[in-house]
Amino acid sequence: MGISPVLNGLIKKHVELQTSLRDLEGAAEKAVKDIRRANRRKFNAEEKIRIVIEALLGESSIADAVPSGRHRPKPLI
């Protein structure tokens, strides 16, 4: 006894929907990665060298040497 044509059609449609959903999820993940990549901070060669030298000399850690990009107000005192 085989699968009825109606049930077979439903199974095929389900598989198609799952495939298209996976494609949409993949496209969404790619879009998010592209946006993050485009917004990633870029350091020129001079900045990279300054950061490494400061870290090697022990003047500051790498985390301290890297500019945060946020403007912190200077203390008044």
GULUM-253235 format. One record per atom (N, C-alpha, C): residue in three letters; atom name; x negated, y, z. Coordinates in Angstrom, 1 decimal, always signed. Example, Ala and Ser with C-alpha at 12.3 -4.5 7.8 and 13.67 -1.06 7.14 Angstrom:
2
REC_Ala_N_-13.2_-5.7_+7.8;
REC_Ala_CA_-12.3_-4.5_+7.8;
REC_Ala_C_-13.2_-3.3_+7.8;
REC_Ser_N_-12.8_-2.2_+7.1;
REC_Ser_CA_-13.7_-1.1_+7.1;
REC_Ser_C_-12.9_+0.0_+7.9;
// end
This chain:
77
REC_Met_N_-0.8_-1.2_+0.0;
REC_Met_CA_+0.0_+0.0_+0.0;
REC_Met_C_-0.9_+1.2_+0.0;
REC_Gly_N_-0.7_+2.1_-1.0;
REC_Gly_CA_-1.5_+3.3_-1.1;
REC_Gly_C_-0.9_+4.5_-0.4;
REC_Ile_N_-1.7_+5.6_-0.5;
REC_Ile_CA_-1.3_+6.8_+0.1;
REC_Ile_C_-0.3_+7.5_-0.8;
REC_Ser_N_+0.8_+8.0_-0.2;
REC_Ser_CA_+1.8_+8.7_-1.0;
REC_Ser_C_+1.2_+9.9_-1.7;
REC_Pro_N_+1.7_+10.3_-2.9;
REC_Pro_CA_+1.2_+11.4_-3.6;
REC_Pro_C_+1.3_+12.7_-2.8;
REC_Val_N_+2.3_+12.9_-2.0;
REC_Val_CA_+2.5_+14.1_-1.2;
REC_Val_C_+1.4_+14.1_-0.2;
REC_Leu_N_+1.1_+13.0_+0.5;
REC_Leu_CA_+0.1_+13.0_+1.5;
REC_Leu_C_-1.3_+13.2_+0.9;
REC_Asn_N_-1.5_+12.6_-0.2;
REC_Asn_CA_-2.8_+12.7_-0.9;
REC_Asn_C_-3.0_+14.2_-1.3;
REC_Gly_N_-1.9_+14.9_-1.8;
REC_Gly_CA_-2.0_+16.3_-2.1;
REC_Gly_C_-2.3_+17.1_-0.9;
REC_Leu_N_-1.7_+16.8_+0.2;
REC_Leu_CA_-2.0_+17.6_+1.5;
REC_Leu_C_-3.4_+17.4_+1.9;
REC_Ile_N_-3.9_+16.2_+1.8;
REC_Ile_CA_-5.3_+15.9_+2.2;
REC_Ile_C_-6.3_+16.7_+1.3;
REC_Lys_N_-6.0_+16.7_+0.0;
REC_Lys_CA_-6.9_+17.5_-0.9;
REC_Lys_C_-6.9_+19.0_-0.6;
REC_Lys_N_-5.7_+19.5_-0.3;
REC_Lys_CA_-5.5_+20.9_+0.0;
REC_Lys_C_-6.3_+21.2_+1.3;
REC_His_N_-6.2_+20.3_+2.3;
REC_His_CA_-6.9_+20.5_+3.6;
REC_His_C_-8.4_+20.6_+3.3;
REC_Val_N_-8.9_+19.7_+2.5;
REC_Val_CA_-10.3_+19.7_+2.2;
REC_Val_C_-10.8_+21.0_+1.5;
REC_Glu_N_-9.9_+21.4_+0.6;
REC_Glu_CA_-10.2_+22.7_-0.1;
REC_Glu_C_-10.3_+23.9_+0.8;
REC_Leu_N_-9.3_+23.9_+1.8;
REC_Leu_CA_-9.2_+25.0_+2.7;
REC_Leu_C_-10.4_+25.0_+3.7;
REC_Gln_N_-10.8_+23.8_+4.1;
REC_Gln_CA_-12.0_+23.7_+5.0;
REC_Gln_C_-13.3_+24.1_+4.2;
REC_Thr_N_-13.4_+23.8_+3.0;
REC_Thr_CA_-14.5_+24.2_+2.2;
REC_Thr_C_-14.6_+25.7_+2.0;
REC_Ser_N_-13.4_+26.3_+1.7;
REC_Ser_CA_-13.4_+27.7_+1.5;
REC_Ser_C_-13.6_+28.5_+2.8;
REC_Leu_N_-13.2_+27.9_+3.9;
REC_Leu_CA_-13.4_+28.5_+5.3;
REC_Leu_C_-14.9_+28.5_+5.6;
REC_Arg_N_-15.6_+27.3_+5.3;
REC_Arg_CA_-17.1_+27.2_+5.5;
REC_Arg_C_-17.8_+28.3_+4.6;
REC_Asp_N_-17.3_+28.4_+3.4;
REC_Asp_CA_-17.9_+29.4_+2.5;
REC_Asp_C_-17.8_+30.8_+3.0;
REC_Leu_N_-16.6_+31.2_+3.6;
REC_Leu_CA_-16.4_+32.5_+4.2;
REC_Leu_C_-17.2_+32.7_+5.4;
REC_Glu_N_-17.3_+31.6_+6.2;
REC_Glu_CA_-18.2_+31.8_+7.4;
REC_Glu_C_-19.6_+32.0_+7.0;
REC_Gly_N_-20.1_+31.3_+6.0;
REC_Gly_CA_-21.5_+31.5_+5.5;
REC_Gly_C_-21.7_+32.9_+5.0;
REC_Ala_N_-20.7_+33.4_+4.3;
REC_Ala_CA_-20.8_+34.7_+3.7;
REC_Ala_C_-20.8_+35.8_+4.8;
REC_Ala_N_-20.0_+35.6_+5.9;
REC_Ala_CA_-20.0_+36.5_+7.0;
REC_Ala_C_-21.3_+36.5_+7.7;
REC_Glu_N_-21.9_+35.3_+8.0;
REC_Glu_CA_-23.1_+35.2_+8.7;
REC_Glu_C_-24.2_+35.9_+7.9;
REC_Lys_N_-24.2_+35.7_+6.6;
REC_Lys_CA_-25.2_+36.3_+5.7;
REC_Lys_C_-25.1_+37.8_+5.8;
REC_Ala_N_-23.9_+38.3_+5.8;
REC_Ala_CA_-23.6_+39.8_+5.8;
REC_Ala_C_-24.2_+40.4_+7.1;
REC_Val_N_-23.9_+39.7_+8.2;
REC_Val_CA_-24.4_+40.1_+9.5;
REC_Val_C_-25.9_+40.1_+9.6;
REC_Lys_N_-26.6_+39.1_+9.0;
REC_Lys_CA_-28.0_+39.0_+9.0;
REC_Lys_C_-28.6_+40.1_+8.1;
REC_Asp_N_-27.9_+40.4_+7.0;
REC_Asp_CA_-28.4_+41.5_+6.1;
REC_Asp_C_-28.3_+42.9_+6.8;
REC_Ile_N_-27.2_+43.1_+7.5;
REC_Ile_CA_-27.1_+44.3_+8.3;
REC_Ile_C_-28.1_+44.5_+9.3;
REC_Arg_N_-28.4_+43.4_+10.1;
REC_Arg_CA_-29.4_+43.4_+11.2;
REC_Arg_C_-30.8_+43.7_+10.6;
REC_Arg_N_-31.0_+43.0_+9.4;
REC_Arg_CA_-32.3_+43.2_+8.8;
REC_Arg_C_-32.5_+44.6_+8.3;
REC_Ala_N_-31.5_+45.2_+7.8;
REC_Ala_CA_-31.6_+46.6_+7.3;
REC_Ala_C_-31.8_+47.6_+8.4;
REC_Asn_N_-31.2_+47.3_+9.6;
REC_Asn_CA_-31.3_+48.2_+10.7;
REC_Asn_C_-32.5_+47.9_+11.6;
REC_Arg_N_-33.3_+46.9_+11.3;
REC_Arg_CA_-34.4_+46.6_+12.1;
REC_Arg_C_-35.4_+47.7_+12.1;
REC_Arg_N_-36.1_+48.0_+13.2;
REC_Arg_CA_-37.1_+49.0_+13.3;
REC_Arg_C_-38.3_+48.6_+12.5;
REC_Lys_N_-38.8_+49.6_+11.8;
REC_Lys_CA_-40.0_+49.3_+11.0;
REC_Lys_C_-41.1_+50.2_+11.5;
REC_Phe_N_-42.3_+49.6_+11.7;
REC_Phe_CA_-43.4_+50.3_+12.2;
REC_Phe_C_-44.5_+50.4_+11.1;
REC_Asn_N_-45.0_+51.6_+10.9;
REC_Asn_CA_-46.1_+51.7_+9.9;
REC_Asn_C_-47.4_+51.2_+10.4;
REC_Ala_N_-48.4_+51.1_+9.6;
REC_Ala_CA_-49.7_+50.5_+10.0;
REC_Ala_C_-50.3_+51.2_+11.2;
REC_Glu_N_-50.2_+52.6_+11.2;
REC_Glu_CA_-50.8_+53.4_+12.3;
REC_Glu_C_-50.2_+53.0_+13.6;
REC_Glu_N_-48.8_+52.9_+13.6;
REC_Glu_CA_-48.1_+52.6_+14.9;
REC_Glu_C_-48.5_+51.2_+15.4;
REC_Lys_N_-48.6_+50.3_+14.5;
REC_Lys_CA_-48.9_+48.9_+14.9;
REC_Lys_C_-50.3_+48.9_+15.5;
REC_Ile_N_-51.3_+49.6_+14.9;
REC_Ile_CA_-52.6_+49.6_+15.4;
REC_Ile_C_-52.7_+50.3_+16.8;
REC_Arg_N_-52.0_+51.4_+16.9;
REC_Arg_CA_-51.9_+52.1_+18.2;
REC_Arg_C_-51.4_+51.2_+19.3;
REC_Ile_N_-50.3_+50.5_+19.0;
REC_Ile_CA_-49.7_+49.6_+20.0;
REC_Ile_C_-50.6_+48.5_+20.4;
REC_Val_N_-51.3_+47.9_+19.4;
REC_Val_CA_-52.3_+46.8_+19.8;
REC_Val_C_-53.4_+47.3_+20.6;
REC_Ile_N_-54.0_+48.5_+20.2;
REC_Ile_CA_-55.1_+49.0_+20.9;
REC_Ile_C_-54.7_+49.3_+22.3;
REC_Glu_N_-53.6_+50.0_+22.5;
REC_Glu_CA_-53.2_+50.3_+23.9;
REC_Glu_C_-53.0_+49.1_+24.7;
REC_Ala_N_-52.5_+48.0_+24.1;
REC_Ala_CA_-52.3_+46.8_+24.9;
REC_Ala_C_-53.6_+46.1_+25.2;
REC_Leu_N_-54.6_+46.1_+24.2;
REC_Leu_CA_-55.9_+45.5_+24.4;
REC_Leu_C_-56.7_+46.2_+25.5;
REC_Leu_N_-56.6_+47.6_+25.5;
REC_Leu_CA_-57.3_+48.4_+26.4;
REC_Leu_C_-56.7_+48.3_+27.8;
REC_Gly_N_-55.5_+47.8_+27.9;
REC_Gly_CA_-54.9_+47.7_+29.2;
REC_Gly_C_-54.2_+49.0_+29.6;
REC_Glu_N_-54.1_+49.9_+28.7;
REC_Glu_CA_-53.5_+51.2_+29.1;
REC_Glu_C_-52.0_+51.0_+29.3;
REC_Ser_N_-51.4_+50.1_+28.6;
REC_Ser_CA_-50.0_+49.8_+28.8;
REC_Ser_C_-49.7_+48.4_+28.2;
REC_Ser_N_-48.6_+47.8_+28.6;
REC_Ser_CA_-48.2_+46.6_+28.0;
REC_Ser_C_-47.6_+46.8_+26.6;
REC_Ile_N_-47.4_+45.8_+25.8;
REC_Ile_CA_-46.9_+46.0_+24.5;
REC_Ile_C_-45.5_+46.6_+24.6;
REC_Ala_N_-44.7_+46.1_+25.5;
REC_Ala_CA_-43.3_+46.6_+25.7;
REC_Ala_C_-43.3_+48.1_+26.0;
REC_Asp_N_-44.3_+48.6_+26.8;
REC_Asp_CA_-44.4_+50.0_+27.2;
REC_Asp_C_-45.0_+50.8_+26.0;
REC_Ala_N_-45.8_+50.2_+25.2;
REC_Ala_CA_-46.5_+51.0_+24.1;
REC_Ala_C_-45.5_+51.2_+22.9;
REC_Val_N_-44.6_+50.3_+22.7;
REC_Val_CA_-43.6_+50.4_+21.6;
REC_Val_C_-42.6_+51.4_+21.9;
REC_Pro_N_-42.5_+52.4_+21.0;
REC_Pro_CA_-41.5_+53.4_+21.2;
REC_Pro_C_-40.1_+52.8_+21.3;
REC_Ser_N_-39.3_+53.3_+22.2;
REC_Ser_CA_-38.0_+52.7_+22.4;
REC_Ser_C_-36.9_+53.3_+21.4;
REC_Gly_N_-37.2_+54.4_+20.9;
REC_Gly_CA_-36.3_+55.0_+20.0;
REC_Gly_C_-35.2_+55.8_+20.7;
REC_Arg_N_-35.2_+55.7_+22.0;
REC_Arg_CA_-34.2_+56.5_+22.8;
REC_Arg_C_-34.9_+57.7_+23.3;
REC_His_N_-34.3_+58.9_+23.3;
REC_His_CA_-34.9_+60.1_+23.8;
REC_His_C_-34.5_+60.2_+25.3;
REC_Arg_N_-35.4_+60.1_+26.1;
REC_Arg_CA_-35.2_+60.2_+27.6;
REC_Arg_C_-35.4_+61.6_+28.0;
REC_Pro_N_-34.5_+62.2_+28.8;
REC_Pro_CA_-34.8_+63.5_+29.2;
REC_Pro_C_-36.0_+63.6_+30.2;
REC_Lys_N_-36.8_+64.6_+30.1;
REC_Lys_CA_-37.9_+64.8_+30.9;
REC_Lys_C_-37.4_+65.2_+32.3;
REC_Pro_N_-38.1_+64.7_+33.4;
REC_Pro_CA_-37.7_+65.2_+34.7;
REC_Pro_C_-38.0_+66.7_+34.9;
REC_Leu_N_-37.1_+67.3_+35.6;
REC_Leu_CA_-37.3_+68.8_+35.8;
REC_Leu_C_-38.4_+69.1_+36.8;
REC_Ile_N_-38.8_+68.2_+37.6;
REC_Ile_CA_-39.8_+68.4_+38.6;
REC_Ile_C_-41.1_+67.8_+38.2;
// end
